[in-house]
Amino acid sequence: MKNVWIIVSLLVGMIASSAHALDRVLVLRVSNPFMVSGAAGLQFGEPTGELRPLILGEAGIGGGKLAVGLDKTGQGAFGYGLKAAYLRTWFEPLSVDDDQDFIGIEVEVSVYRLLFNLGGYVRIGDGDDDWLGAGGIGFMF
């Protein structure tokens, strides 16, 4: 678990050191396993329509996640992104037990400001669920 946070910290440092401009990202989402969640993050670089580095934190009823990746969602009529994420479940997540840790990959697609995400995660540490499929729909502000 400690190694995950070290890797995330290094990635955030590398992204932040190459940033010339910052854009805030705010998202409300309905998803599995979080039920309802809110996300906030930073997109680095100029909004030129190209993929930009992103760091995003999300918290909901069923858990939370921290993601880093490349993204161009919400820029024009169509956007996409690819993120590596650490996910933690709590309280009452959908389709998986609470208090488990996962790492995985997530793909996100946007049509204007409407977002669709789909991800696959593998459990790290103790728990009953080896794999987690995540998906959701949200709106970017």
C-alpha angles and dihedrals in degrees: 000000000000090000091056091057092047091053092047091049091052092049092049090050092050092048094046093049091056096046122115098170135017130213122189118231122205122180136176112201144180109207153143120287099010099051095203122008146163125219133197129184151141129256114204127214135025118319096243097142091262127116111282131193113261138188117193135180121196132186130182144153093282101038148304141256143199115212136183126185150102119302146169100173118143092026107118129321097323133023140162141191143188121212140179110217145188111213129192124189125213143159104009114342121181119254096355138066122263126251097038131130125221138177124199154125126280132193120203129191127188133199103195100310098335110106132203120187134186127180145169122216136184122210120249121195126005124342146102102258118073097185136028128196112202130190140157152155125236148159125242118217 
